[in-house]
Amino acid sequence: MVRNGNLFADLPAQSEAELTTILAEEPGARVERIVSTGQASPAGFWYDQDGTEWVILLQGAAHLLIEGEEAPRTLQPGDFVEIPAHVRHRVEWTDTNRPTVWLAVHWRS
């Protein structure tokens, strides 16, 4: 089956929660579109994932903090980061003026 779509379709102007849509999934791998409208990780919360995550910011802006780094990384459209398994990280800030669109690829090594 051939699937298609548009990563920028149906973007909410605002949402109470971040929206995650699985675009493709196979054993050991997943591709997601994530839409943030001002969301950030809760205070004290860190992502600590069992697999590697490669993420690219397609639209909007964000600050991503990697545990052990002094300051958050500022991400603009086109910026990507590969986060190895169990590297703790958190989203400090996302743009409140326009949706921030991420494309995330997760896989287990």
RAPEPE-V636652 format. One record per residue. N is the residue number from 1. SS is DSSP state (H for helix, E for strand, L for the rest). PSI is psi in whole degrees, 0 to 359 (none if undefined). NEAR is the number of other ideal C-beta (glycine too) atoms within 8 Angstrom. Layout:
# RAPEPE-V636652
N_SS_PSI_NEAR ; N_SS_PSI_NEAR
This chain:
# RAPEPE-V636652
1_L_132_2 ; 2_L_127_3 ; 3_L_148_5 ; 4_L_168_3 ; 5_L_193_6 ; 6_L_125_4 ; 7_L_340_8 ; 8_L_7_7 ; 9_L_143_6 ; 10_L_40_3 ; 11_L_128_8 ; 12_L_145_9 ; 13_L_322_5 ; 14_L_153_5 ; 15_L_143_8 ; 16_L_327_2 ; 17_L_157_5 ; 18_L_144_9 ; 19_E_125_8 ; 20_E_128_8 ; 21_E_125_8 ; 22_E_120_8 ; 23_E_328_7 ; 24_E_146_8 ; 25_E_134_6 ; 26_E_163_6 ; 27_L_122_3 ; 28_L_358_6 ; 29_E_147_11 ; 30_E_140_10 ; 31_E_129_11 ; 32_E_147_13 ; 33_E_128_11 ; 34_E_131_12 ; 35_E_121_15 ; 36_E_140_14 ; 37_L_60_13 ; 38_L_0_8 ; 39_L_157_8 ; 40_L_165_9 ; 41_L_143_8 ; 42_L_153_5 ; 43_L_129_3 ; 44_L_355_4 ; 45_L_137_7 ; 46_L_135_9 ; 47_E_135_8 ; 48_L_91_5 ; 49_L_149_10 ; 50_L_340_5 ; 51_L_175_10 ; 52_E_145_12 ; 53_E_128_10 ; 54_E_124_10 ; 55_E_139_11 ; 56_E_138_9 ; 57_E_122_16 ; 58_E_329_10 ; 59_E_149_9 ; 60_L_209_12 ; 61_E_157_9 ; 62_E_161_15 ; 63_E_124_11 ; 64_E_124_12 ; 65_E_126_12 ; 66_E_129_10 ; 67_L_133_8 ; 68_L_344_3 ; 69_L_147_8 ; 70_L_325_2 ; 71_L_156_5 ; 72_L_151_9 ; 73_E_133_11 ; 74_E_122_7 ; 75_E_131_10 ; 76_E_168_7 ; 77_L_131_7 ; 78_L_342_7 ; 79_L_136_9 ; 80_E_159_8 ; 81_E_136_9 ; 82_E_121_7 ; 83_E_110_11 ; 84_L_160_6 ; 85_L_139_9 ; 86_L_17_7 ; 87_L_112_8 ; 88_L_140_9 ; 89_E_163_11 ; 90_E_154_11 ; 91_E_116_13 ; 92_E_331_10 ; 93_E_143_7 ; 94_E_155_14 ; 95_L_132_11 ; 96_L_350_5 ; 97_L_341_3 ; 98_L_155_6 ; 99_L_140_12 ; 100_E_123_14 ; 101_E_124_14 ; 102_E_149_14 ; 103_E_120_12 ; 104_E_134_11 ; 105_E_124_11 ; 106_E_138_12 ; 107_E_157_9 ; 108_L_135_9 ; 109_L_none_5
